[in-house]
């Protein structure tokens, strides 16, 4: 599969449209596309977590903490 996105800097390399499409599919409980991009996959993983289908993994917790640090500034 793909390497998980673990930092804000890495997140900024992703295609925002693919992240959004993946997120919406994940929230809807749809299975990820076979030809998905890393951007779609990242969005999809976050969507299924936010919808409560799966628990967040270490990479998701790590990037969440980094975004929270930025928000505090």
PDB file of N, CA, C and O in Angstrom:
ATOM      1  N   UNK A   1       0.860  -1.179   0.000  1.00  0.00           N
ATOM      2  CA  UNK A   1       0.000   0.000   0.000  1.00  0.00           C
ATOM      3  C   UNK A   1       0.901   1.235   0.000  1.00  0.00           C
ATOM      4  O   UNK A   1       2.015   1.190  -0.522  1.00  0.00           O
ATOM      5  N   UNK A   2       0.441   2.292   0.560  1.00  0.00           N
ATOM      6  CA  UNK A   2       1.173   3.563   0.589  1.00  0.00           C
ATOM      7  C   UNK A   2       1.779   3.807   1.963  1.00  0.00           C
ATOM      8  O   UNK A   2       1.347   3.227   2.959  1.00  0.00           O
ATOM      9  N   UNK A   3       2.784   4.671   2.001  1.00  0.00           N
ATOM     10  CA  UNK A   3       3.335   5.092   3.281  1.00  0.00           C
ATOM     11  C   UNK A   3       2.378   6.112   3.895  1.00  0.00           C
ATOM     12  O   UNK A   3       1.948   7.050   3.225  1.00  0.00           O
ATOM     13  N   UNK A   4       2.050   5.925   5.157  1.00  0.00           N
ATOM     14  CA  UNK A   4       1.117   6.825   5.833  1.00  0.00           C
ATOM     15  C   UNK A   4       1.695   8.226   5.952  1.00  0.00           C
ATOM     16  O   UNK A   4       2.903   8.407   6.099  1.00  0.00           O
ATOM     17  N   UNK A   5       0.816   9.207   5.888  1.00  0.00           N
ATOM     18  CA  UNK A   5       1.193  10.607   6.048  1.00  0.00           C
ATOM     19  C   UNK A   5       1.335  10.860   7.543  1.00  0.00           C
ATOM     20  O   UNK A   5       0.394  10.646   8.307  1.00  0.00           O
ATOM     21  N   UNK A   6       2.533  11.322   7.963  1.00  0.00           N
ATOM     22  CA  UNK A   6       2.801  11.471   9.392  1.00  0.00           C
ATOM     23  C   UNK A   6       3.143  12.893   9.801  1.00  0.00           C
ATOM     24  O   UNK A   6       3.337  13.164  10.986  1.00  0.00           O
ATOM     25  N   UNK A   7       3.221  13.810   8.836  1.00  0.00           N
ATOM     26  CA  UNK A   7       3.600  15.181   9.185  1.00  0.00           C
ATOM     27  C   UNK A   7       2.797  16.175   8.352  1.00  0.00           C
ATOM     28  O   UNK A   7       2.267  15.841   7.292  1.00  0.00           O
ATOM     29  N   UNK A   8       2.721  17.389   8.852  1.00  0.00           N
ATOM     30  CA  UNK A   8       2.037  18.454   8.132  1.00  0.00           C
ATOM     31  C   UNK A   8       2.757  18.737   6.816  1.00  0.00           C
ATOM     32  O   UNK A   8       2.114  18.966   5.791  1.00  0.00           O
ATOM     33  N   UNK A   9       4.082  18.721   6.843  1.00  0.00           N
ATOM     34  CA  UNK A   9       4.846  18.964   5.616  1.00  0.00           C
ATOM     35  C   UNK A   9       4.511  17.912   4.564  1.00  0.00           C
ATOM     36  O   UNK A   9       4.347  18.247   3.390  1.00  0.00           O
ATOM     37  N   UNK A  10       4.409  16.660   4.960  1.00  0.00           N
ATOM     38  CA  UNK A  10       4.050  15.593   4.032  1.00  0.00           C
ATOM     39  C   UNK A  10       2.625  15.781   3.535  1.00  0.00           C
ATOM     40  O   UNK A  10       2.342  15.565   2.357  1.00  0.00           O
ATOM     41  N   UNK A  11       1.737  16.177   4.420  1.00  0.00           N
ATOM     42  CA  UNK A  11       0.339  16.418   4.038  1.00  0.00           C
ATOM     43  C   UNK A  11       0.260  17.457   2.916  1.00  0.00           C
ATOM     44  O   UNK A  11      -0.544  17.320   1.994  1.00  0.00           O
ATOM     45  N   UNK A  12       1.079  18.473   2.997  1.00  0.00           N
ATOM     46  CA  UNK A  12       1.041  19.545   1.998  1.00  0.00           C
ATOM     47  C   UNK A  12       1.522  19.097   0.621  1.00  0.00           C
ATOM     48  O   UNK A  12       1.398  19.855  -0.341  1.00  0.00           O
ATOM     49  N   UNK A  13       2.068  17.885   0.499  1.00  0.00           N
ATOM     50  CA  UNK A  13       2.459  17.354  -0.808  1.00  0.00           C
ATOM     51  C   UNK A  13       1.296  16.652  -1.500  1.00  0.00           C
ATOM     52  O   UNK A  13       1.401  16.304  -2.676  1.00  0.00           O
ATOM     53  N   UNK A  14       0.194  16.440  -0.792  1.00  0.00           N
ATOM     54  CA  UNK A  14      -0.941  15.691  -1.328  1.00  0.00           C
ATOM     55  C   UNK A  14      -1.836  16.557  -2.203  1.00  0.00           C
ATOM     56  O   UNK A  14      -1.847  17.782  -2.079  1.00  0.00           O
ATOM     57  N   UNK A  15      -2.579  15.913  -3.082  1.00  0.00           N
ATOM     58  CA  UNK A  15      -3.568  16.584  -3.921  1.00  0.00           C
ATOM     59  C   UNK A  15      -4.847  16.757  -3.104  1.00  0.00           C
ATOM     60  O   UNK A  15      -5.478  15.774  -2.715  1.00  0.00           O
ATOM     61  N   UNK A  16      -5.224  18.002  -2.848  1.00  0.00           N
ATOM     62  CA  UNK A  16      -6.370  18.273  -1.970  1.00  0.00           C
ATOM     63  C   UNK A  16      -7.674  17.710  -2.496  1.00  0.00           C
ATOM     64  O   UNK A  16      -8.507  17.260  -1.710  1.00  0.00           O
ATOM     65  N   UNK A  17      -7.875  17.723  -3.807  1.00  0.00           N
ATOM     66  CA  UNK A  17      -9.113  17.187  -4.385  1.00  0.00           C
ATOM     67  C   UNK A  17      -9.204  15.684  -4.142  1.00  0.00           C
ATOM     68  O   UNK A  17     -10.265  15.177  -3.777  1.00  0.00           O
ATOM     69  N   UNK A  18      -8.095  14.969  -4.343  1.00  0.00           N
ATOM     70  CA  UNK A  18      -8.094  13.525  -4.093  1.00  0.00           C
ATOM     71  C   UNK A  18      -8.310  13.222  -2.617  1.00  0.00           C
ATOM     72  O   UNK A  18      -9.004  12.262  -2.281  1.00  0.00           O
ATOM     73  N   UNK A  19      -7.728  14.025  -1.730  1.00  0.00           N
ATOM     74  CA  UNK A  19      -7.935  13.825  -0.293  1.00  0.00           C
ATOM     75  C   UNK A  19      -9.425  13.969   0.030  1.00  0.00           C
ATOM     76  O   UNK A  19      -9.984  13.148   0.757  1.00  0.00           O
ATOM     77  N   UNK A  20     -10.062  15.000  -0.503  1.00  0.00           N
ATOM     78  CA  UNK A  20     -11.481  15.231  -0.227  1.00  0.00           C
ATOM     79  C   UNK A  20     -12.354  14.111  -0.775  1.00  0.00           C
ATOM     80  O   UNK A  20     -13.270  13.652  -0.092  1.00  0.00           O
ATOM     81  N   UNK A  21     -12.084  13.667  -1.992  1.00  0.00           N
ATOM     82  CA  UNK A  21     -12.873  12.575  -2.581  1.00  0.00           C
ATOM     83  C   UNK A  21     -12.711  11.308  -1.747  1.00  0.00           C
ATOM     84  O   UNK A  21     -13.690  10.621  -1.454  1.00  0.00           O
ATOM     85  N   UNK A  22     -11.479  11.006  -1.368  1.00  0.00           N
ATOM     86  CA  UNK A  22     -11.238   9.837  -0.532  1.00  0.00           C
ATOM     87  C   UNK A  22     -11.930   9.949   0.811  1.00  0.00           C
ATOM     88  O   UNK A  22     -12.508   8.978   1.299  1.00  0.00           O
ATOM     89  N   UNK A  23     -11.876  11.129   1.412  1.00  0.00           N
ATOM     90  CA  UNK A  23     -12.512  11.350   2.705  1.00  0.00           C
ATOM     91  C   UNK A  23     -14.019  11.105   2.609  1.00  0.00           C
ATOM     92  O   UNK A  23     -14.599  10.418   3.450  1.00  0.00           O
ATOM     93  N   UNK A  24     -14.638  11.668   1.584  1.00  0.00           N
ATOM     94  CA  UNK A  24     -16.086  11.510   1.428  1.00  0.00           C
ATOM     95  C   UNK A  24     -16.456  10.039   1.205  1.00  0.00           C
ATOM     96  O   UNK A  24     -17.469   9.569   1.724  1.00  0.00           O
ATOM     97  N   UNK A  25     -15.648   9.321   0.444  1.00  0.00           N
ATOM     98  CA  UNK A  25     -15.901   7.884   0.257  1.00  0.00           C
ATOM     99  C   UNK A  25     -15.736   7.139   1.576  1.00  0.00           C
ATOM    100  O   UNK A  25     -16.527   6.248   1.885  1.00  0.00           O
ATOM    101  N   UNK A  26     -14.728   7.489   2.348  1.00  0.00           N
ATOM    102  CA  UNK A  26     -14.507   6.833   3.630  1.00  0.00           C
ATOM    103  C   UNK A  26     -15.639   7.070   4.610  1.00  0.00           C
ATOM    104  O   UNK A  26     -16.097   6.138   5.271  1.00  0.00           O
ATOM    105  N   UNK A  27     -16.094   8.311   4.708  1.00  0.00           N
ATOM    106  CA  UNK A  27     -17.207   8.645   5.605  1.00  0.00           C
ATOM    107  C   UNK A  27     -18.467   7.880   5.199  1.00  0.00           C
ATOM    108  O   UNK A  27     -19.262   7.481   6.049  1.00  0.00           O
ATOM    109  N   UNK A  28     -18.637   7.682   3.896  1.00  0.00           N
ATOM    110  CA  UNK A  28     -19.811   6.969   3.394  1.00  0.00           C
ATOM    111  C   UNK A  28     -19.679   5.457   3.552  1.00  0.00           C
ATOM    112  O   UNK A  28     -20.631   4.721   3.290  1.00  0.00           O
ATOM    113  N   UNK A  29     -18.509   4.990   3.976  1.00  0.00           N
ATOM    114  CA  UNK A  29     -18.309   3.565   4.160  1.00  0.00           C
ATOM    115  C   UNK A  29     -17.995   2.819   2.882  1.00  0.00           C
ATOM    116  O   UNK A  29     -18.090   1.593   2.833  1.00  0.00           O
ATOM    117  N   UNK A  30     -17.620   3.559   1.844  1.00  0.00           N
ATOM    118  CA  UNK A  30     -17.285   2.925   0.572  1.00  0.00           C
ATOM    119  C   UNK A  30     -15.875   2.344   0.627  1.00  0.00           C
ATOM    120  O   UNK A  30     -15.007   2.863   1.329  1.00  0.00           O
ATOM    121  N   UNK A  31     -15.660   1.278  -0.109  1.00  0.00           N
ATOM    122  CA  UNK A  31     -14.336   0.662  -0.194  1.00  0.00           C
ATOM    123  C   UNK A  31     -13.487   1.519  -1.118  1.00  0.00           C
ATOM    124  O   UNK A  31     -13.964   1.984  -2.154  1.00  0.00           O
ATOM    125  N   UNK A  32     -12.224   1.731  -0.746  1.00  0.00           N
ATOM    126  CA  UNK A  32     -11.319   2.542  -1.555  1.00  0.00           C
ATOM    127  C   UNK A  32     -11.182   2.018  -2.973  1.00  0.00           C
ATOM    128  O   UNK A  32     -11.251   0.812  -3.211  1.00  0.00           O
ATOM    129  N   UNK A  33     -10.989   2.926  -3.904  1.00  0.00           N
ATOM    130  CA  UNK A  33     -10.835   2.572  -5.314  1.00  0.00           C
ATOM    131  C   UNK A  33      -9.559   1.763  -5.525  1.00  0.00           C
ATOM    132  O   UNK A  33      -8.570   1.963  -4.820  1.00  0.00           O
ATOM    133  N   UNK A  34      -9.580   0.843  -6.500  1.00  0.00           N
ATOM    134  CA  UNK A  34      -8.402   0.017  -6.785  1.00  0.00           C
ATOM    135  C   UNK A  34      -7.233   0.850  -7.285  1.00  0.00           C
ATOM    136  O   UNK A  34      -6.077   0.538  -6.999  1.00  0.00           O
ATOM    137  N   UNK A  35      -7.526   1.905  -8.026  1.00  0.00           N
ATOM    138  CA  UNK A  35      -6.466   2.738  -8.607  1.00  0.00           C
ATOM    139  C   UNK A  35      -6.242   4.020  -7.809  1.00  0.00           C
ATOM    140  O   UNK A  35      -5.886   5.056  -8.370  1.00  0.00           O
ATOM    141  N   UNK A  36      -6.452   3.942  -6.511  1.00  0.00           N
ATOM    142  CA  UNK A  36      -6.371   5.133  -5.669  1.00  0.00           C
ATOM    143  C   UNK A  36      -4.948   5.703  -5.618  1.00  0.00           C
ATOM    144  O   UNK A  36      -3.960   4.986  -5.778  1.00  0.00           O
ATOM    145  N   UNK A  37      -4.887   6.979  -5.396  1.00  0.00           N
ATOM    146  CA  UNK A  37      -3.614   7.661  -5.190  1.00  0.00           C
ATOM    147  C   UNK A  37      -3.321   7.689  -3.692  1.00  0.00           C
ATOM    148  O   UNK A  37      -4.183   7.354  -2.879  1.00  0.00           O
ATOM    149  N   UNK A  38      -2.125   8.082  -3.339  1.00  0.00           N
ATOM    150  CA  UNK A  38      -1.777   8.234  -1.923  1.00  0.00           C
ATOM    151  C   UNK A  38      -2.656   9.302  -1.287  1.00  0.00           C
ATOM    152  O   UNK A  38      -3.052   9.166  -0.129  1.00  0.00           O
ATOM    153  N   UNK A  39      -2.967  10.363  -2.027  1.00  0.00           N
ATOM    154  CA  UNK A  39      -3.818  11.437  -1.516  1.00  0.00           C
ATOM    155  C   UNK A  39      -5.216  10.911  -1.205  1.00  0.00           C
ATOM    156  O   UNK A  39      -5.767  11.191  -0.140  1.00  0.00           O
ATOM    157  N   UNK A  40      -5.791  10.146  -2.140  1.00  0.00           N
ATOM    158  CA  UNK A  40      -7.122   9.565  -1.930  1.00  0.00           C
ATOM    159  C   UNK A  40      -7.081   8.649  -0.709  1.00  0.00           C
ATOM    160  O   UNK A  40      -7.958   8.708   0.153  1.00  0.00           O
ATOM    161  N   UNK A  41      -6.055   7.802  -0.645  1.00  0.00           N
ATOM    162  CA  UNK A  41      -5.943   6.836   0.442  1.00  0.00           C
ATOM    163  C   UNK A  41      -5.878   7.535   1.798  1.00  0.00           C
ATOM    164  O   UNK A  41      -6.506   7.096   2.760  1.00  0.00           O
ATOM    165  N   UNK A  42      -5.108   8.635   1.867  1.00  0.00           N
ATOM    166  CA  UNK A  42      -5.014   9.395   3.109  1.00  0.00           C
ATOM    167  C   UNK A  42      -6.404   9.921   3.502  1.00  0.00           C
ATOM    168  O   UNK A  42      -6.824   9.773   4.649  1.00  0.00           O
ATOM    169  N   UNK A  43      -7.097  10.523   2.562  1.00  0.00           N
ATOM    170  CA  UNK A  43      -8.436  11.036   2.845  1.00  0.00           C
ATOM    171  C   UNK A  43      -9.395   9.927   3.250  1.00  0.00           C
ATOM    172  O   UNK A  43     -10.178  10.087   4.186  1.00  0.00           O
ATOM    173  N   UNK A  44      -9.334   8.805   2.544  1.00  0.00           N
ATOM    174  CA  UNK A  44     -10.220   7.684   2.830  1.00  0.00           C
ATOM    175  C   UNK A  44      -9.995   7.156   4.251  1.00  0.00           C
ATOM    176  O   UNK A  44     -10.947   6.905   4.990  1.00  0.00           O
ATOM    177  N   UNK A  45      -8.718   6.993   4.621  1.00  0.00           N
ATOM    178  CA  UNK A  45      -8.398   6.505   5.972  1.00  0.00           C
ATOM    179  C   UNK A  45      -8.973   7.437   7.031  1.00  0.00           C
ATOM    180  O   UNK A  45      -9.517   6.970   8.032  1.00  0.00           O
ATOM    181  N   UNK A  46      -8.861   8.738   6.828  1.00  0.00           N
ATOM    182  CA  UNK A  46      -9.400   9.692   7.798  1.00  0.00           C
ATOM    183  C   UNK A  46     -10.923   9.667   7.811  1.00  0.00           C
ATOM    184  O   UNK A  46     -11.545   9.831   8.860  1.00  0.00           O
ATOM    185  N   UNK A  47     -11.515   9.462   6.649  1.00  0.00           N
ATOM    186  CA  UNK A  47     -12.970   9.378   6.583  1.00  0.00           C
ATOM    187  C   UNK A  47     -13.527   8.194   7.345  1.00  0.00           C
ATOM    188  O   UNK A  47     -14.505   8.334   8.079  1.00  0.00           O
ATOM    189  N   UNK A  48     -12.912   7.018   7.178  1.00  0.00           N
ATOM    190  CA  UNK A  48     -13.426   5.840   7.886  1.00  0.00           C
ATOM    191  C   UNK A  48     -13.209   5.954   9.394  1.00  0.00           C
ATOM    192  O   UNK A  48     -13.995   5.428  10.181  1.00  0.00           O
ATOM    193  N   UNK A  49     -12.137   6.645   9.792  1.00  0.00           N
ATOM    194  CA  UNK A  49     -11.916   6.880  11.230  1.00  0.00           C
ATOM    195  C   UNK A  49     -12.966   7.854  11.759  1.00  0.00           C
ATOM    196  O   UNK A  49     -13.596   7.595  12.784  1.00  0.00           O
ATOM    197  N   UNK A  50     -13.153   8.973  11.061  1.00  0.00           N
ATOM    198  CA  UNK A  50     -14.121   9.970  11.530  1.00  0.00           C
ATOM    199  C   UNK A  50     -15.547   9.424  11.554  1.00  0.00           C
ATOM    200  O   UNK A  50     -16.360   9.856  12.371  1.00  0.00           O
ATOM    201  N   UNK A  51     -15.853   8.483  10.671  1.00  0.00           N
ATOM    202  CA  UNK A  51     -17.189   7.880  10.647  1.00  0.00           C
ATOM    203  C   UNK A  51     -17.343   6.797  11.709  1.00  0.00           C
ATOM    204  O   UNK A  51     -18.450   6.311  11.940  1.00  0.00           O
ATOM    205  N   UNK A  52     -16.238   6.413  12.359  1.00  0.00           N
ATOM    206  CA  UNK A  52     -16.297   5.416  13.413  1.00  0.00           C
ATOM    207  C   UNK A  52     -16.188   3.979  12.946  1.00  0.00           C
ATOM    208  O   UNK A  52     -16.464   3.061  13.719  1.00  0.00           O
ATOM    209  N   UNK A  53     -15.788   3.757  11.688  1.00  0.00           N
ATOM    210  CA  UNK A  53     -15.657   2.394  11.182  1.00  0.00           C
ATOM    211  C   UNK A  53     -14.399   1.703  11.696  1.00  0.00           C
ATOM    212  O   UNK A  53     -14.399   0.491  11.911  1.00  0.00           O
ATOM    213  N   UNK A  54     -13.329   2.467  11.895  1.00  0.00           N
ATOM    214  CA  UNK A  54     -12.083   1.918  12.419  1.00  0.00           C
ATOM    215  C   UNK A  54     -11.474   2.911  13.403  1.00  0.00           C
ATOM    216  O   UNK A  54     -11.853   4.082  13.436  1.00  0.00           O
ATOM    217  N   UNK A  55     -10.538   2.434  14.194  1.00  0.00           N
ATOM    218  CA  UNK A  55      -9.818   3.293  15.135  1.00  0.00           C
ATOM    219  C   UNK A  55      -8.625   3.933  14.415  1.00  0.00           C
ATOM    220  O   UNK A  55      -8.081   3.342  13.482  1.00  0.00           O
ATOM    221  N   UNK A  56      -8.218   5.122  14.835  1.00  0.00           N
ATOM    222  CA  UNK A  56      -7.041   5.745  14.211  1.00  0.00           C
ATOM    223  C   UNK A  56      -5.776   4.949  14.519  1.00  0.00           C
ATOM    224  O   UNK A  56      -5.649   4.340  15.581  1.00  0.00           O
ATOM    225  N   UNK A  57      -4.848   4.969  13.569  1.00  0.00           N
ATOM    226  CA  UNK A  57      -3.577   4.297  13.805  1.00  0.00           C
ATOM    227  C   UNK A  57      -2.547   5.321  14.283  1.00  0.00           C
ATOM    228  O   UNK A  57      -2.853   6.505  14.421  1.00  0.00           O
ATOM    229  N   UNK A  58      -1.335   4.857  14.530  1.00  0.00           N
ATOM    230  CA  UNK A  58      -0.286   5.718  15.080  1.00  0.00           C
ATOM    231  C   UNK A  58       0.019   6.916  14.174  1.00  0.00           C
ATOM    232  O   UNK A  58       0.213   8.030  14.661  1.00  0.00           O
ATOM    233  N   UNK A  59       0.061   6.689  12.865  1.00  0.00           N
ATOM    234  CA  UNK A  59       0.360   7.784  11.939  1.00  0.00           C
ATOM    235  C   UNK A  59      -0.719   8.868  12.001  1.00  0.00           C
ATOM    236  O   UNK A  59      -0.409  10.059  11.969  1.00  0.00           O
ATOM    237  N   UNK A  60      -1.967   8.459  12.090  1.00  0.00           N
ATOM    238  CA  UNK A  60      -3.053   9.433  12.174  1.00  0.00           C
ATOM    239  C   UNK A  60      -2.988  10.224  13.472  1.00  0.00           C
ATOM    240  O   UNK A  60      -3.243  11.429  13.476  1.00  0.00           O
ATOM    241  N   UNK A  61      -2.660   9.579  14.547  1.00  0.00           N
ATOM    242  CA  UNK A  61      -2.523  10.275  15.827  1.00  0.00           C
ATOM    243  C   UNK A  61      -1.341  11.244  15.802  1.00  0.00           C
ATOM    244  O   UNK A  61      -1.403  12.330  16.378  1.00  0.00           O
ATOM    245  N   UNK A  62      -0.275  10.840  15.134  1.00  0.00           N
ATOM    246  CA  UNK A  62       0.915  11.681  15.046  1.00  0.00           C
ATOM    247  C   UNK A  62       0.637  12.959  14.258  1.00  0.00           C
ATOM    248  O   UNK A  62       1.004  14.045  14.708  1.00  0.00           O
ATOM    249  N   UNK A  63       0.005  12.856  13.105  1.00  0.00           N
ATOM    250  CA  UNK A  63      -0.261  14.053  12.305  1.00  0.00           C
ATOM    251  C   UNK A  63      -1.336  14.911  12.980  1.00  0.00           C
ATOM    252  O   UNK A  63      -1.297  16.138  12.886  1.00  0.00           O
ATOM    253  N   UNK A  64      -2.282  14.281  13.650  1.00  0.00           N
ATOM    254  CA  UNK A  64      -3.303  15.041  14.381  1.00  0.00           C
ATOM    255  C   UNK A  64      -2.649  15.907  15.453  1.00  0.00           C
ATOM    256  O   UNK A  64      -3.023  17.066  15.633  1.00  0.00           O
ATOM    257  N   UNK A  65      -1.682  15.351  16.158  1.00  0.00           N
ATOM    258  CA  UNK A  65      -0.973  16.103  17.197  1.00  0.00           C
ATOM    259  C   UNK A  65      -0.179  17.257  16.590  1.00  0.00           C
ATOM    260  O   UNK A  65      -0.109  18.340  17.172  1.00  0.00           O
ATOM    261  N   UNK A  66       0.411  17.027  15.432  1.00  0.00           N
ATOM    262  CA  UNK A  66       1.177  18.088  14.783  1.00  0.00           C
ATOM    263  C   UNK A  66       0.259  19.227  14.324  1.00  0.00           C
ATOM    264  O   UNK A  66       0.599  20.400  14.484  1.00  0.00           O
ATOM    265  N   UNK A  67      -0.901  18.883  13.755  1.00  0.00           N
ATOM    266  CA  UNK A  67      -1.850  19.927  13.358  1.00  0.00           C
ATOM    267  C   UNK A  67      -2.365  20.679  14.590  1.00  0.00           C
ATOM    268  O   UNK A  67      -2.553  21.894  14.526  1.00  0.00           O
ATOM    269  N   UNK A  68      -2.595  19.989  15.702  1.00  0.00           N
ATOM    270  CA  UNK A  68      -3.056  20.642  16.932  1.00  0.00           C
ATOM    271  C   UNK A  68      -2.024  21.626  17.443  1.00  0.00           C
ATOM    272  O   UNK A  68      -2.382  22.699  17.928  1.00  0.00           O
ATOM    273  N   UNK A  69      -0.749  21.282  17.342  1.00  0.00           N
ATOM    274  CA  UNK A  69       0.322  22.196  17.758  1.00  0.00           C
ATOM    275  C   UNK A  69       0.297  23.460  16.916  1.00  0.00           C
ATOM    276  O   UNK A  69       0.483  24.562  17.433  1.00  0.00           O
ATOM    277  N   UNK A  70       0.068  23.301  15.616  1.00  0.00           N
ATOM    278  CA  UNK A  70      -0.010  24.483  14.738  1.00  0.00           C
ATOM    279  C   UNK A  70      -1.194  25.372  15.106  1.00  0.00           C
ATOM    280  O   UNK A  70      -1.094  26.599  15.062  1.00  0.00           O
ATOM    281  N   UNK A  71      -2.314  24.748  15.468  1.00  0.00           N
ATOM    282  CA  UNK A  71      -3.515  25.506  15.807  1.00  0.00           C
ATOM    283  C   UNK A  71      -3.327  26.322  17.080  1.00  0.00           C
ATOM    284  O   UNK A  71      -3.976  27.352  17.256  1.00  0.00           O
ATOM    285  N   UNK A  72      -2.456  25.874  17.956  1.00  0.00           N
ATOM    286  CA  UNK A  72      -2.210  26.572  19.218  1.00  0.00           C
ATOM    287  C   UNK A  72      -1.381  27.826  19.044  1.00  0.00           C
ATOM    288  O   UNK A  72      -1.359  28.683  19.928  1.00  0.00           O
ATOM    289  N   UNK A  73      -0.710  27.944  17.937  1.00  0.00           N
ATOM    290  CA  UNK A  73       0.174  29.099  17.710  1.00  0.00           C
ATOM    291  C   UNK A  73      -0.575  30.348  17.375  1.00  0.00           C
ATOM    292  O   UNK A  73       0.036  31.394  17.159  1.00  0.00           O
TER     293      UNK A  73
END
